[in-house]
Each structure stands twice: as structure tokens, then as C-alpha cells.
Amino acid sequence: MKNYFFSIILLVILAGFSTTAQTRIVQGQVTTLDNLPVANFEVHAKKSGAGINTDSLGRFSIVTKEKDVLLFKGKVFRNERVRINEKVKDSLFVHVTFIPTPENKKRAVGYGYVDEDELINSVSHMGPENEDFCNYSDIFELIRGRLPGVEVRGRGHGAEVVIRGTNSLNLSSCALYVVDGIVVSSISHISPCNVTSIDVIKDAGSSIYGSRGANGVVLIETKKGGA
């Protein structure tokens, strides 16, 4: 009988060790755009059920189980998933993609994800609040001198937009142009009167476009999607 109870106690102890061995604390940081830390960002461990928000520096610490999946969610960001396995280190750095719309910028500041000044320095924007678009002769004159960290080289159809602080991976320093969600080779044909918004993103924020976005990205939205 004593041996029986001893065996039961031993099994309980071993089970406790096994359970402990299957749990793991993962620490990390969530960033966006030019490596800005993202505060109040939701981090959930799917298997352990643990959930936490990042602190003011974008840091988090969460309990995970073996082969767990971390879910990173924010209202103005694209969701990210990270599978926890033996290849993932205990210090994890996650970069999330910000969706740069005027409304999302207000939400990002309102939700406390990023500081307003830092966001403005990372994402340049002109939108419906600018009512003088039609006063410019062409799209390049509209952009010239209006967006922080952006310059226009040349004039007329041969002009190009260059974003300062970007590293070129090719011979050209010209930014990538995306009009109404479609990558185009030129924006010279776009009438300033037909523009509703212009956003400029660079560095990590443009990484979703791969090597094409190495010189930064100029996002242009036009009225009714027509240039």
C-alpha cells in the first residue's frame, strides 16, 4: 500500500515537472514604421490563453505553451502571427504594418499606439483638409515642398519623387508610386484636381512592397479611383 501511494505522489510530481517544462515565457517588442514602438498593442497566446498589452515602449512578456501561436492585433495595423517553437528565441521582435489612412492616423494616436509627433515624422500626408490642390499645375508641383522629408527632382514629365533617408537598392532613387492600390511607373499624368490624398511611407513601413519599396512609397488616392 505504501508503495502504491508513493507511486501516486511520484506521478503527480513528475506531471508537475512535465507541465512546467511545456510552458515558456516569451518577451519581446512590437514596432512599426521607422521602428516606432507600439504601445497598448494586443498580444495573445492561442494555447495558453494568456493575453497582454504592450507597454509604452512596445514591450511585452507572455506565458506560452509548447507549439503555441502568438497573435498580434491592433485596430489600424495588419494582424501578425508568430508560431513558438524551438527556433524562436525568448526575445522576440515583431514588426507590424501600419495602414496609412487619415482616419487610421487619428485612431493610432487616439488608441495610444504611437505618439502624434513620431507618427507625423514617419508618415507624411496630404488629404481632403488641403483644399488648394487645383492651384498647382501638375502633381509634382503639388508634392514639391509640401511633404516633410520629400523632394522632387527635375520638372515636368521627367521629374521624380525622392524620399530623403532611404537607401536605394538599385540605380534609381525614385520612390515607388502606388495609385489607388496599383503600382504605376509614372504619376505625371495625374491631375492635382483629381487627387484626394497623398501619403508617403519609408523604411520599415514600406517593407510590404519588398525591394521595390526600398526608396520609399508614394501612395496616391484619386477621386472615384480615376487618375
N, C-alpha and C positions, 0 to 999 in steps of 0.2 A: 504493500500500500504506500509506504514511504517513497519507494522508487517511482510509483505512479505519479504522486503529487510533485515529486522533484522533476519528472519529465514534463509535466504540465507547465510548471514555473519556468523551466528552461525554454520551452517553446514560446511562451509569452515574451520572455526577454529577447530571444532571437527574432521574434516577429517585430519587436520594437526597434531593434537594430536595423532590420531589413527596411522598415518604413522610413526610418531616419535616413538611410543610405539612398533612398529613392527621391528624397526632397533635396532641393538645391536653391540657394539664394543667388539671384542674378541681379547685379547692379548695372546701371548704365545711364546714358544721357540721350535726350531727344533734341535734335536740332533741325533747322530749316533754312532755306535761302542761303545767305552768306554765313552759314554756320551759327545762326542765331539760336540761342537756347529757347525751347518752347516750354512755357510753364503751364500748369493745370491741364496737361495732356493725359488722357485716359490710357492706362496700361492694364490689361487683363491677362491672367494666365488661364488658359482654357481648361486644363485638367485639374489644377489645384484649386481653382475657383477664386484665387486671390485677385484683388483689384486695388489700384492705387493711382493717384495723380502725381505728375512730376512737380518738383518744387520750382522756385523762382529761377533756378539755373538749369532747368530741364532734366534734373537728375531723378532717378527712381531706384528703388530696391524692392524686389518682389520674390516671394516664395514660389518655386515651380516644382513640378514632378518630372519624373523620367519621361522623355519624349514629349514634353509639354509644348504648347504653342502660345507665344505671346502676341496679343492683339493690341495694336496702337491705333487709337481712334480720336479724331478731332473734327469738329463741325466744318472747318474750312480747309481741311487737308485730305489728301488721299490716304485711305487706311493702309496700314502696313502689317505684315505678319512675319514673325521670326520663329522658326522651329528650334527648340532647345535640344541639342544632342551633344555628344562628346566633342564635336568640333567647335562648338560655340564656347567662347571664354566666359568667365564670370563677369567680366567687364564688357558691356555691350553698348555700342554706339549706333543709334538709329537715326537716319536722316529721312524726314517726311517732306513730301512735296506740297507746297502751298498753292492753292488755286487762286491766282491773282485777279480777282474781280473787285470792282469798287465796293460792293456790298460785303464781300469777304474780308476786305481790309478793315472795315468798320467792326465786323464781328471779331476778327482776330484780336483787336485792341480791347473790345468790349468784354470778351471772354477771358481776358488776361493772359492770352497765349504769348504775346510779344509786346514790347514797349513801342509806343507810337513812333517815336523818333527813329528807333532802329529799323522799323518796318519801312518808313519813308526812305531811309537811306539805302535799303535793299531792293525796293521795288518802286520805280518811278511810274507816275500815272498822270494821264490827262483824260478827263471824261466829260459827261454831259454838263458838269458845272462850268466848263470852259465854253462860252458861247461865241467866241470870236474865230472859230475855225475857218469860216468863209472869208476872213480877211487876208488869208495867205494865198499866194499864187500857186504853190504846189505843196505836196506832202513833206518835202524835205525842209522847206522854209517854215512849215508848221512845227516840225520837230526841232529845228535848229534853235538852240538856246533856251528851250522850254522845259527840258527834262534834265534833272541833275545827273552828272556823270555820263552824259551822252553828247556826242558831237557829230556834225555832218561834214564830211569831206567832199569837196567838189560842189558843182552846181548843175542844175538841170537833170536830164535823164541819166547822166553819168555819175551822179552823186551817190554816196553810200553812208550808211549809219554806222558809226563806230562807238562801242561802249568802252569807256576807259576802265582799266583794271582787269580786263580779260586777257587770257593767254591764247594766242592763236595756235591751232594745230595744223594749219595749212598756210598757203601763201597769202591768202586774203585776210584782212582784219575786219571785214564787213560782218555785221550781225546777221543772224538768221531771221528771215521775215516770215511771220505766220499771220495770214489774213483770214478772218472768220474760220479759224481752226485748220486752215490748209497752208502748207509750206509753199511759198512762191519765191521765184528768183529775183523779182523786182517789185517795187511799190510805186514806181514813178507814175504809173497810170491812175493812181488813186486820187480822187478829188478831195481836198480838205473838207469841203461842204458835206461829203458823204461819210465822214468819219464820226463814229460815236465815242470811241475810246481808244487810247494807246497805252499799253503797258510795256515796260522794259524790265526784264529779269536777267540776272547774270550768275556766274559761278555755279554753286550747287543748285540754285533754283532752276537753272536751265539744263540740268543734267538729264531730265526726262527726254530731251531731244538728242541724247548721245553726243557723238563727236561733232555733229552739225551745230550744236548749240554752244560750242567751246568759246565762240566770240560773243556770247550773249544772244538774247532773243528779243525781237520787237514784235509784240502781239497787237494786232490792229483789228478792231471790230468796226464793221461798216453798217450803215442803215439797211435793214432788211437783207443783210448778207450780200449786198451787191456793191462792187467797187466801181 
